[in-house]
Amino acid sequence: MAKISPVSIKYIIHAKFEAEGTLDKPDVIGALFGQTEGLLGQDLELRELQKEGKIGRIDVDLRNENGKTLGDIEIPSSIDKAETTIIAAALETIERIGPSDSKIIIERIEDVRGSKREYIIERAKRLLEGIEGVSDSREMEEAVKVSSRMSKLQEYGRDNLPSGDLSGEDIIVVEGRADVITLLKANVANVIAMNGTILPETIKELSLDKEVTLFVDGDRGGKLIARNAIDNARIDFVAVAPDGKEVEELTPKEILSSLRKKVKAQEFLASREAENGRHYRGRGRREERREDDRRSQGHREDSREERPREEESEEPREIRKLSDAEMNKLRELMDDLTGTRGAVLLNPELEVIKKAPISQLYSLRFRNVFAIVIDGTATSNIVRSAEKLGCQHLVARNFVYTETSMDLVSI
């Protein structure tokens, strides 16, 4: 009988079985060969495949409990994926082992090569600490390089701020940990996070000795954070992400482009004041036109009553406290979302209304959503998007923006 080489093994079939009465290993192996014989045709005959070295030695582990025999079966295979799954499915048709009724269930089919690939990548990461090598696979090489950059993530100062390498003469200040990770992946190492909207003392102290570039989100919240930072620390330059985008969402190309377009802090403030001036002048002209329209219709100014805006006339909603059972349900949803960069919208019964990527949250059109669960850190843009959806409970791993009337739940 030919033996399968350990090097050529592709898959391992893992199965469990249960049988009435007491059995021995030969009973189980005999049933596997005997009751699948002729079932799948000559090409997939289990006995013939083992003779040809395409199926390896079948390993059976038995134990007796309360008059029953329980056990595990492992079958190594060097044939392709489809043929391996067919053989695995055929095992579940076995109803008797020896004299006893039995039931076999396939637990999983393990891809041995996948485990080897994971080992290769992990080992390569450790080797890269000492030397930068060349890999035959571009995908593996890129994974190793990204991991090497991520290993530079550390905590700095008494505020334990997420950061990269701050040993140089200039640093880049971003809003949160996710932004730091994004810049490290883009090979921008001299970065540190504020960890919120308030500038920490650690960064104020760094600004006295280093050239500081503040890199903020491309929305109104990011620009407000920039103005507050400039008022409270020595900020030299300001870089802004493209309109409507957050720093953590940017590609390496967009990051470098935004940093190249940075402006001096005073120029940034001047441009903001000019924008506000245009906004107020435009609003003044609109008010003048409304006044002319009212007078042309003969309305007396002293008897006129402004119609209250819908937003102001709405009574603030009471936010219902979450029960322990609801919190457990939210934790399960968060676990399901991990690594997806997704968001789930829920009704008051915690039933799913909508699933969407976080980047599309601002474009959704729903009202009075009870809860939203997101994968990752809630930034100012995410918080404002949730507010527009009428959300009561926003659930995230962390929050870097907390100025909201919503219930913020950190899991």
VOLUMKE-78973 format. One record per residue (C-alpha): residue number from 0; residue in one letter; z, x, y. Coordinates in Angstrom, 1 decimal. Layout:
+------+------+--------+--------+--------+
: resi : resn :      z :      x :      y :
+------+------+--------+--------+--------+
:  NUM :    a :      Z :      X :      Y :
...
+------+------+--------+--------+--------+
END
This chain:
+------+------+--------+--------+--------+
: resi : resn :      z :      x :      y :
+------+------+--------+--------+--------+
:    0 :    m :    0.0 :    0.0 :    0.0 :
:    1 :    a :   -1.0 :    1.4 :    3.4 :
:    2 :    k :    1.8 :    1.9 :    5.9 :
:    3 :    i :    1.4 :    1.0 :    9.6 :
:    4 :    s :    1.8 :    3.9 :   11.9 :
:    5 :    p :    4.6 :    3.4 :   14.5 :
:    6 :    v :    2.2 :    4.7 :   17.1 :
:    7 :    s :   -0.3 :    1.9 :   16.5 :
:    8 :    i :    2.1 :   -1.0 :   16.6 :
:    9 :    k :    1.1 :   -3.5 :   19.4 :
:   10 :    y :    3.3 :   -6.5 :   18.8 :
:   11 :    i :    6.5 :   -7.4 :   17.0 :
:   12 :    i :    7.0 :  -11.0 :   15.8 :
:   13 :    h :   10.7 :  -12.1 :   16.1 :
:   14 :    a :   11.7 :  -15.1 :   14.1 :
:   15 :    k :   14.9 :  -16.9 :   13.1 :
:   16 :    f :   15.4 :  -19.0 :    9.9 :
:   17 :    e :   18.0 :  -21.2 :    8.4 :
:   18 :    a :   18.1 :  -22.3 :    4.7 :
:   19 :    e :   20.4 :  -24.4 :    2.5 :
:   20 :    g :   22.2 :  -22.3 :   -0.1 :
:   21 :    t :   22.5 :  -18.6 :   -0.8 :
:   22 :    l :   19.4 :  -16.4 :   -0.6 :
:   23 :    d :   18.4 :  -12.7 :   -0.9 :
:   24 :    k :   15.9 :  -10.7 :    1.0 :
:   25 :    p :   13.2 :  -10.8 :   -1.7 :
:   26 :    d :   13.4 :  -14.6 :   -1.6 :
:   27 :    v :   12.5 :  -14.6 :    2.1 :
:   28 :    i :    9.7 :  -12.0 :    1.9 :
:   29 :    g :    8.3 :  -13.7 :   -1.2 :
:   30 :    a :    8.1 :  -17.0 :    0.7 :
:   31 :    l :    6.4 :  -15.4 :    3.7 :
:   32 :    f :    3.6 :  -14.0 :    1.4 :
:   33 :    g :    3.4 :  -16.8 :   -1.1 :
:   34 :    q :    3.4 :  -19.9 :    1.3 :
:   35 :    t :    0.9 :  -18.4 :    3.8 :
:   36 :    e :   -1.5 :  -17.3 :    1.0 :
:   37 :    g :   -4.9 :  -19.1 :    1.4 :
:   38 :    l :   -3.7 :  -20.8 :    4.6 :
:   39 :    l :   -5.5 :  -18.7 :    7.2 :
:   40 :    g :   -8.5 :  -17.4 :    5.3 :
:   41 :    q :   -9.1 :  -14.0 :    3.8 :
:   42 :    d :   -9.3 :  -12.1 :    7.1 :
:   43 :    l :   -5.7 :  -13.1 :    8.0 :
:   44 :    e :   -4.2 :  -12.9 :    4.5 :
:   45 :    l :   -0.7 :  -11.5 :    5.2 :
:   46 :    r :   -0.6 :   -9.5 :    1.9 :
:   47 :    e :   -4.1 :   -8.0 :    2.5 :
:   48 :    l :   -3.2 :   -7.1 :    6.2 :
:   49 :    q :   -0.2 :   -5.2 :    5.0 :
:   50 :    k :   -2.2 :   -3.3 :    2.4 :
:   51 :    e :   -4.7 :   -2.3 :    5.1 :
:   52 :    g :   -1.8 :   -1.1 :    7.4 :
:   53 :    k :   -2.4 :   -3.8 :   10.0 :
:   54 :    i :    0.9 :   -5.5 :    9.3 :
:   55 :    g :    4.0 :   -3.3 :    8.9 :
:   56 :    r :    7.1 :   -3.4 :    6.8 :
:   57 :    i :    8.8 :   -6.8 :    7.2 :
:   58 :    d :   12.4 :   -6.5 :    8.1 :
:   59 :    v :   14.9 :   -9.3 :    7.1 :
:   60 :    d :   18.5 :   -9.5 :    8.1 :
:   61 :    l :   20.7 :  -12.1 :    6.3 :
:   62 :    r :   24.1 :  -13.6 :    6.7 :
:   63 :    n :   25.9 :  -16.5 :    4.9 :
:   64 :    e :   27.8 :  -19.1 :    6.9 :
:   65 :    n :   29.3 :  -22.3 :    5.4 :
:   66 :    g :   27.1 :  -22.4 :    2.4 :
:   67 :    k :   23.9 :  -21.7 :    4.4 :
:   68 :    t :   21.8 :  -18.6 :    4.8 :
:   69 :    l :   20.9 :  -17.6 :    8.4 :
:   70 :    g :   18.7 :  -14.7 :    9.3 :
:   71 :    d :   16.3 :  -12.8 :   11.5 :
:   72 :    i :   12.8 :  -11.7 :   10.6 :
:   73 :    e :   10.8 :   -9.0 :   12.4 :
:   74 :    i :    7.1 :   -8.4 :   11.6 :
:   75 :    p :    5.3 :   -5.5 :   13.3 :
:   76 :    s :    1.6 :   -6.0 :   14.0 :
:   77 :    s :   -1.3 :   -3.8 :   15.0 :
:   78 :    i :   -3.9 :   -6.6 :   15.1 :
:   79 :    d :   -4.9 :   -8.2 :   18.4 :
:   80 :    k :   -2.9 :  -10.8 :   20.4 :
:   81 :    a :   -4.7 :  -13.9 :   19.2 :
:   82 :    e :   -4.5 :  -13.0 :   15.5 :
:   83 :    t :   -0.8 :  -12.1 :   15.8 :
:   84 :    t :    0.0 :  -15.5 :   17.4 :
:   85 :    i :   -1.9 :  -17.3 :   14.6 :
:   86 :    i :    0.2 :  -15.5 :   11.9 :
:   87 :    a :    3.4 :  -16.2 :   13.8 :
:   88 :    a :    2.5 :  -19.9 :   14.1 :
:   89 :    a :    1.7 :  -20.0 :   10.3 :
:   90 :    l :    5.3 :  -18.8 :    9.5 :
:   91 :    e :    6.7 :  -22.0 :   11.1 :
:   92 :    t :    4.9 :  -24.1 :    8.4 :
:   93 :    i :    7.1 :  -22.6 :    5.7 :
:   94 :    e :    9.5 :  -25.3 :    4.5 :
:   95 :    r :   11.2 :  -23.8 :    1.5 :
:   96 :    i :   12.6 :  -20.3 :    0.7 :
:   97 :    g :   13.4 :  -19.9 :   -3.0 :
:   98 :    p :   15.0 :  -23.1 :   -4.2 :
:   99 :    s :   16.3 :  -24.1 :   -0.8 :
:  100 :    d :   14.9 :  -26.2 :    2.1 :
:  101 :    s :   14.4 :  -24.0 :    5.1 :
:  102 :    k :   13.2 :  -23.9 :    8.7 :
:  103 :    i :   11.6 :  -20.9 :   10.5 :
:  104 :    i :   11.4 :  -20.7 :   14.3 :
:  105 :    i :    9.4 :  -18.0 :   16.2 :
:  106 :    e :   11.6 :  -16.8 :   19.0 :
:  107 :    r :    9.2 :  -14.5 :   20.8 :
:  108 :    i :    6.3 :  -12.1 :   20.3 :
:  109 :    e :    7.2 :   -8.7 :   21.9 :
:  110 :    d :    4.5 :   -6.6 :   23.5 :
:  111 :    v :    5.6 :   -3.1 :   22.5 :
:  112 :    r :    3.1 :   -1.5 :   24.8 :
:  113 :    g :    4.6 :   -3.3 :   27.8 :
:  114 :    s :    7.9 :   -1.8 :   27.0 :
:  115 :    k :    6.3 :    1.6 :   26.9 :
:  116 :    r :    4.6 :    1.1 :   30.2 :
:  117 :    e :    8.0 :    0.1 :   31.8 :
:  118 :    y :    9.5 :    3.3 :   30.4 :
:  119 :    i :    6.6 :    5.4 :   31.7 :
:  120 :    i :    7.0 :    4.0 :   35.3 :
:  121 :    e :   10.8 :    4.4 :   35.3 :
:  122 :    r :   10.6 :    7.9 :   33.9 :
:  123 :    a :    7.9 :    8.8 :   36.4 :
:  124 :    k :   10.1 :    7.5 :   39.3 :
:  125 :    r :   12.8 :   10.0 :   38.2 :
:  126 :    l :   10.3 :   12.8 :   37.8 :
:  127 :    l :    8.9 :   12.2 :   41.3 :
:  128 :    e :   12.3 :   13.0 :   42.8 :
:  129 :    g :   11.6 :   16.6 :   41.9 :
:  130 :    i :    7.8 :   16.8 :   42.1 :
:  131 :    e :    4.9 :   14.7 :   43.3 :
:  132 :    g :    2.5 :   14.5 :   40.3 :
:  133 :    v :   -0.9 :   12.9 :   39.7 :
:  134 :    s :   -1.1 :    9.9 :   37.4 :
:  135 :    d :   -4.1 :    8.8 :   35.4 :
:  136 :    s :   -3.4 :    5.2 :   36.5 :
:  137 :    r :   -3.7 :    4.3 :   40.2 :
:  138 :    e :   -1.5 :    1.3 :   39.7 :
:  139 :    m :    1.3 :    3.3 :   38.1 :
:  140 :    e :    1.0 :    6.0 :   40.8 :
:  141 :    e :    1.3 :    3.4 :   43.6 :
:  142 :    a :    4.3 :    1.8 :   41.9 :
:  143 :    v :    6.0 :    5.1 :   41.7 :
:  144 :    k :    5.3 :    6.0 :   45.3 :
:  145 :    v :    6.6 :    2.7 :   46.6 :
:  146 :    s :    9.8 :    3.1 :   44.5 :
:  147 :    s :   10.2 :    6.6 :   45.9 :
:  148 :    r :   10.0 :    5.3 :   49.5 :
:  149 :    m :   12.4 :    2.5 :   48.7 :
:  150 :    s :   14.9 :    5.0 :   47.4 :
:  151 :    k :   15.3 :    6.1 :   51.0 :
:  152 :    l :   16.9 :    2.7 :   51.9 :
:  153 :    q :   20.5 :    3.4 :   52.9 :
:  154 :    e :   23.3 :    2.0 :   55.1 :
:  155 :    y :   24.1 :    3.7 :   58.4 :
:  156 :    g :   27.1 :    3.8 :   60.7 :
:  157 :    r :   30.3 :    1.7 :   60.7 :
:  158 :    d :   28.3 :   -1.5 :   60.8 :
:  159 :    n :   26.6 :   -0.5 :   57.5 :
:  160 :    l :   23.1 :   -1.3 :   58.9 :
:  161 :    p :   20.1 :   -1.1 :   56.5 :
:  162 :    s :   18.1 :    2.0 :   57.5 :
:  163 :    g :   15.7 :    4.7 :   56.4 :
:  164 :    d :   15.6 :    8.3 :   57.5 :
:  165 :    l :   17.1 :    8.6 :   61.1 :
:  166 :    s :   17.1 :   12.4 :   61.3 :
:  167 :    g :   14.2 :   12.6 :   63.7 :
:  168 :    e :   14.2 :   12.2 :   67.5 :
:  169 :    d :   12.8 :    8.7 :   67.6 :
:  170 :    i :   13.8 :    5.5 :   65.7 :
:  171 :    i :   12.4 :    2.0 :   65.2 :
:  172 :    v :   14.8 :   -0.9 :   65.5 :
:  173 :    v :   13.9 :   -4.2 :   63.6 :
:  174 :    e :   15.8 :   -7.5 :   63.1 :
:  175 :    g :   16.8 :   -7.5 :   59.4 :
:  176 :    r :   16.9 :   -5.8 :   56.1 :
:  177 :    a :   13.7 :   -7.3 :   54.9 :
:  178 :    d :   11.9 :   -5.8 :   57.9 :
:  179 :    v :   13.3 :   -2.3 :   57.0 :
:  180 :    i :   12.0 :   -2.7 :   53.4 :
:  181 :    t :    8.6 :   -3.7 :   54.7 :
:  182 :    l :    8.3 :   -0.6 :   56.9 :
:  183 :    l :    9.6 :    1.7 :   54.2 :
:  184 :    k :    6.8 :    0.4 :   51.9 :
:  185 :    a :    4.3 :    1.2 :   54.6 :
:  186 :    n :    5.7 :    4.8 :   54.7 :
:  187 :    v :    7.4 :    4.3 :   58.1 :
:  188 :    a :   10.8 :    5.8 :   57.4 :
:  189 :    n :   12.6 :    6.1 :   60.8 :
:  190 :    v :   13.7 :    2.5 :   60.9 :
:  191 :    i :   17.1 :    0.7 :   61.2 :
:  192 :    a :   17.9 :   -3.0 :   61.3 :
:  193 :    m :   20.1 :   -4.9 :   63.8 :
:  194 :    n :   21.2 :   -7.3 :   61.0 :
:  195 :    g :   21.1 :  -10.3 :   63.4 :
:  196 :    t :   20.2 :  -11.2 :   66.9 :
:  197 :    i :   23.1 :   -9.3 :   68.6 :
:  198 :    l :   22.6 :   -5.6 :   69.1 :
:  199 :    p :   25.3 :   -3.7 :   67.2 :
:  200 :    e :   27.3 :   -0.9 :   68.8 :
:  201 :    t :   25.9 :    1.6 :   66.3 :
:  202 :    i :   22.4 :    1.1 :   67.7 :
:  203 :    k :   23.7 :    1.3 :   71.3 :
:  204 :    e :   25.1 :    4.7 :   70.4 :
:  205 :    l :   21.9 :    5.8 :   68.8 :
:  206 :    s :   19.9 :    4.8 :   71.8 :
:  207 :    l :   21.8 :    7.4 :   73.9 :
:  208 :    d :   20.4 :   10.3 :   71.9 :
:  209 :    k :   17.1 :    9.0 :   70.5 :
:  210 :    e :   13.8 :    7.5 :   71.7 :
:  211 :    v :   14.1 :    3.8 :   70.6 :
:  212 :    t :   11.2 :    1.5 :   69.8 :
:  213 :    l :   12.2 :   -2.1 :   69.3 :
:  214 :    f :    9.8 :   -3.9 :   66.8 :
:  215 :    v :   10.2 :   -7.7 :   66.9 :
:  216 :    d :    8.6 :  -10.8 :   65.4 :
:  217 :    g :    5.6 :  -12.3 :   67.2 :
:  218 :    d :    7.3 :  -15.5 :   68.2 :
:  219 :    r :    9.5 :  -16.8 :   71.1 :
:  220 :    g :   12.6 :  -15.8 :   69.2 :
:  221 :    g :   11.5 :  -12.2 :   68.8 :
:  222 :    k :   10.7 :  -11.9 :   72.5 :
:  223 :    l :   14.1 :  -13.3 :   73.4 :
:  224 :    i :   15.8 :  -10.8 :   71.1 :
:  225 :    a :   13.8 :   -8.0 :   72.8 :
:  226 :    r :   15.0 :   -9.1 :   76.2 :
:  227 :    n :   18.6 :   -9.2 :   75.1 :
:  228 :    a :   18.3 :   -5.8 :   73.5 :
:  229 :    i :   16.8 :   -4.2 :   76.6 :
:  230 :    d :   19.6 :   -5.6 :   78.7 :
:  231 :    n :   22.3 :   -4.1 :   76.4 :
:  232 :    a :   20.9 :   -0.7 :   75.3 :
:  233 :    r :   18.5 :    2.0 :   76.3 :
:  234 :    i :   15.3 :    0.7 :   74.8 :
:  235 :    d :   12.3 :    2.9 :   75.5 :
:  236 :    f :    9.4 :    0.9 :   74.0 :
:  237 :    v :    8.8 :   -2.6 :   72.6 :
:  238 :    a :    6.3 :   -3.4 :   69.8 :
:  239 :    v :    5.5 :   -7.0 :   68.9 :
:  240 :    a :    4.1 :   -8.4 :   65.6 :
:  241 :    p :    0.9 :  -10.5 :   65.9 :
:  242 :    d :    1.4 :  -14.0 :   67.2 :
:  243 :    g :    3.2 :  -16.3 :   64.8 :
:  244 :    k :    3.9 :  -13.5 :   62.3 :
:  245 :    e :    7.2 :  -11.9 :   61.3 :
:  246 :    v :    7.6 :   -8.1 :   60.8 :
:  247 :    e :    8.5 :   -8.6 :   57.1 :
:  248 :    e :    5.1 :  -10.4 :   56.5 :
:  249 :    l :    2.9 :   -7.6 :   57.9 :
:  250 :    t :    0.6 :   -5.4 :   55.9 :
:  251 :    p :    0.8 :   -1.6 :   56.4 :
:  252 :    k :   -2.3 :   -1.8 :   58.6 :
:  253 :    e :   -0.8 :   -4.5 :   60.8 :
:  254 :    i :    2.4 :   -2.5 :   61.1 :
:  255 :    l :    0.7 :    0.6 :   62.3 :
:  256 :    s :   -1.6 :   -1.3 :   64.7 :
:  257 :    s :    1.4 :   -3.1 :   66.2 :
:  258 :    l :    3.3 :    0.2 :   66.7 :
:  259 :    r :    0.3 :    1.8 :   68.3 :
:  260 :    k :    0.2 :   -1.1 :   70.8 :
:  261 :    k :    3.8 :   -0.6 :   71.9 :
:  262 :    v :    4.6 :   -0.8 :   75.6 :
:  263 :    k :    7.4 :    0.6 :   77.8 :
:  264 :    a :   10.4 :   -1.7 :   77.9 :
:  265 :    q :   10.0 :   -2.4 :   81.7 :
:  266 :    e :    6.3 :   -3.3 :   81.2 :
:  267 :    f :    7.3 :   -5.7 :   78.5 :
:  268 :    l :    9.9 :   -7.4 :   80.8 :
:  269 :    a :    7.3 :   -7.6 :   83.6 :
:  270 :    s :    4.8 :   -9.3 :   81.4 :
:  271 :    r :    7.4 :  -11.8 :   80.2 :
:  272 :    e :    8.3 :  -12.7 :   83.8 :
:  273 :    a :    4.6 :  -13.1 :   84.6 :
:  274 :    e :    4.2 :  -15.5 :   81.6 :
:  275 :    n :    7.2 :  -17.5 :   82.7 :
:  276 :    g :    5.9 :  -17.7 :   86.3 :
:  277 :    r :    2.6 :  -19.1 :   85.0 :
:  278 :    h :    4.5 :  -21.6 :   82.9 :
:  279 :    y :    6.6 :  -22.9 :   85.8 :
:  280 :    r :    3.7 :  -23.0 :   88.2 :
:  281 :    g :    1.7 :  -25.0 :   85.6 :
:  282 :    r :    4.6 :  -27.4 :   85.1 :
:  283 :    g :    4.9 :  -27.8 :   88.9 :
:  284 :    r :    1.2 :  -28.8 :   89.3 :
:  285 :    r :    1.6 :  -31.3 :   86.4 :
:  286 :    e :    4.6 :  -32.9 :   88.2 :
:  287 :    e :    2.6 :  -33.2 :   91.4 :
:  288 :    r :   -0.2 :  -35.0 :   89.6 :
:  289 :    r :    2.2 :  -37.4 :   88.0 :
:  290 :    e :    3.8 :  -38.1 :   91.4 :
:  291 :    d :    0.3 :  -38.9 :   93.0 :
:  292 :    d :   -0.5 :  -41.2 :   90.1 :
:  293 :    r :    2.7 :  -43.1 :   90.5 :
:  294 :    r :    2.3 :  -43.5 :   94.3 :
:  295 :    s :   -1.3 :  -44.7 :   93.8 :
:  296 :    q :   -0.1 :  -47.5 :   91.6 :
:  297 :    g :    2.3 :  -48.7 :   94.3 :
:  298 :    h :    5.6 :  -47.9 :   92.5 :
:  299 :    r :    8.6 :  -47.3 :   94.7 :
:  300 :    e :   10.2 :  -44.0 :   94.0 :
:  301 :    d :   13.8 :  -45.2 :   94.4 :
:  302 :    s :   13.4 :  -48.0 :   91.9 :
:  303 :    r :   11.6 :  -45.9 :   89.2 :
:  304 :    e :   13.5 :  -45.0 :   86.0 :
:  305 :    e :   12.4 :  -42.2 :   83.8 :
:  306 :    r :   11.7 :  -43.2 :   80.2 :
:  307 :    p :   14.0 :  -41.1 :   78.1 :
:  308 :    r :   12.3 :  -38.6 :   75.7 :
:  309 :    e :   12.4 :  -39.5 :   72.1 :
:  310 :    e :   14.2 :  -36.3 :   71.2 :
:  311 :    e :   17.0 :  -37.0 :   73.8 :
:  312 :    s :   17.4 :  -40.7 :   72.7 :
:  313 :    e :   17.9 :  -39.8 :   69.0 :
:  314 :    e :   21.5 :  -39.8 :   67.9 :
:  315 :    p :   22.5 :  -36.5 :   66.2 :
:  316 :    r :   22.6 :  -36.9 :   62.4 :
:  317 :    e :   25.8 :  -36.4 :   60.5 :
:  318 :    i :   25.4 :  -33.6 :   58.0 :
:  319 :    r :   26.8 :  -34.5 :   54.6 :
:  320 :    k :   29.0 :  -31.9 :   52.9 :
:  321 :    l :   27.6 :  -30.5 :   49.7 :
:  322 :    s :   29.5 :  -31.2 :   46.4 :
:  323 :    d :   30.2 :  -28.5 :   43.8 :
:  324 :    a :   27.6 :  -30.0 :   41.5 :
:  325 :    e :   25.0 :  -29.9 :   44.3 :
:  326 :    m :   25.9 :  -26.3 :   45.0 :
:  327 :    n :   25.3 :  -25.4 :   41.3 :
:  328 :    k :   21.9 :  -27.2 :   41.5 :
:  329 :    l :   21.0 :  -25.1 :   44.6 :
:  330 :    r :   22.0 :  -21.9 :   42.8 :
:  331 :    e :   19.7 :  -22.8 :   39.9 :
:  332 :    l :   16.8 :  -23.4 :   42.3 :
:  333 :    m :   17.5 :  -20.1 :   44.1 :
:  334 :    d :   17.4 :  -18.3 :   40.7 :
:  335 :    d :   14.1 :  -19.9 :   39.9 :
:  336 :    l :   12.7 :  -18.8 :   43.3 :
:  337 :    t :   13.8 :  -15.1 :   43.1 :
:  338 :    g :   10.9 :  -12.8 :   43.7 :
:  339 :    t :    8.4 :  -15.5 :   44.6 :
:  340 :    r :    8.8 :  -15.5 :   48.4 :
:  341 :    g :    8.7 :  -19.2 :   48.1 :
:  342 :    a :   10.5 :  -22.3 :   49.6 :
:  343 :    v :   11.5 :  -25.6 :   48.1 :
:  344 :    l :   12.0 :  -28.8 :   50.1 :
:  345 :    l :   14.5 :  -31.3 :   48.7 :
:  346 :    n :   15.4 :  -34.9 :   49.3 :
:  347 :    p :   19.1 :  -36.2 :   49.4 :
:  348 :    e :   19.1 :  -36.5 :   45.6 :
:  349 :    l :   18.0 :  -32.8 :   45.5 :
:  350 :    e :   14.7 :  -33.8 :   44.0 :
:  351 :    v :   11.7 :  -31.5 :   44.9 :
:  352 :    i :    9.5 :  -32.9 :   47.7 :
:  353 :    k :    7.3 :  -29.8 :   48.2 :
:  354 :    k :    7.0 :  -26.2 :   47.0 :
:  355 :    a :    5.2 :  -23.7 :   49.3 :
:  356 :    p :    5.2 :  -20.0 :   50.3 :
:  357 :    i :    7.7 :  -19.2 :   53.0 :
:  358 :    s :    4.8 :  -18.1 :   55.3 :
:  359 :    q :    3.5 :  -21.7 :   55.3 :
:  360 :    l :    6.8 :  -23.3 :   56.1 :
:  361 :    y :    6.0 :  -23.7 :   59.8 :
:  362 :    s :    2.8 :  -25.6 :   59.0 :
:  363 :    l :    4.3 :  -28.3 :   56.8 :
:  364 :    r :    4.5 :  -31.9 :   58.1 :
:  365 :    f :    7.7 :  -33.6 :   56.8 :
:  366 :    r :   10.6 :  -35.4 :   58.5 :
:  367 :    n :   14.3 :  -35.5 :   57.7 :
:  368 :    v :   14.2 :  -33.0 :   54.8 :
:  369 :    f :   17.7 :  -32.9 :   53.3 :
:  370 :    a :   17.7 :  -29.3 :   52.1 :
:  371 :    i :   15.4 :  -26.3 :   52.0 :
:  372 :    v :   15.9 :  -23.3 :   49.6 :
:  373 :    i :   14.1 :  -20.1 :   50.4 :
:  374 :    d :   13.8 :  -16.8 :   48.5 :
:  375 :    g :   15.2 :  -14.0 :   50.6 :
:  376 :    t :   16.5 :  -13.7 :   54.2 :
:  377 :    a :   16.3 :  -16.5 :   56.8 :
:  378 :    t :   14.9 :  -15.1 :   60.0 :
:  379 :    s :   14.7 :  -16.9 :   63.4 :
:  380 :    n :   11.2 :  -18.1 :   62.6 :
:  381 :    i :   12.3 :  -19.6 :   59.3 :
:  382 :    v :   15.4 :  -21.3 :   60.9 :
:  383 :    r :   13.2 :  -22.9 :   63.6 :
:  384 :    s :   10.6 :  -24.1 :   61.1 :
:  385 :    a :   13.5 :  -25.7 :   59.0 :
:  386 :    e :   14.8 :  -27.4 :   62.2 :
:  387 :    k :   11.3 :  -28.9 :   62.9 :
:  388 :    l :   11.4 :  -30.4 :   59.4 :
:  389 :    g :   14.7 :  -32.1 :   60.2 :
:  390 :    c :   16.6 :  -30.0 :   57.6 :
:  391 :    q :   20.3 :  -30.5 :   57.1 :
:  392 :    h :   21.1 :  -27.6 :   54.7 :
:  393 :    l :   19.2 :  -24.3 :   54.8 :
:  394 :    v :   19.9 :  -22.2 :   51.7 :
:  395 :    a :   19.0 :  -18.4 :   51.6 :
:  396 :    r :   20.3 :  -15.1 :   50.4 :
:  397 :    n :   21.1 :  -13.9 :   53.9 :
:  398 :    f :   20.8 :  -15.0 :   57.5 :
:  399 :    v :   19.8 :  -12.8 :   60.4 :
:  400 :    y :   19.6 :  -15.8 :   62.8 :
:  401 :    t :   22.4 :  -18.3 :   62.9 :
:  402 :    e :   22.0 :  -20.2 :   66.2 :
:  403 :    t :   21.4 :  -23.7 :   64.8 :
:  404 :    s :   23.1 :  -27.0 :   64.1 :
:  405 :    m :   22.0 :  -26.9 :   60.5 :
:  406 :    d :   24.4 :  -26.1 :   57.6 :
:  407 :    l :   23.5 :  -22.5 :   56.6 :
:  408 :    v :   24.3 :  -21.9 :   52.9 :
:  409 :    s :   24.3 :  -18.3 :   51.7 :
:  410 :    i :   23.9 :  -17.8 :   47.9 :
+------+------+--------+--------+--------+
END
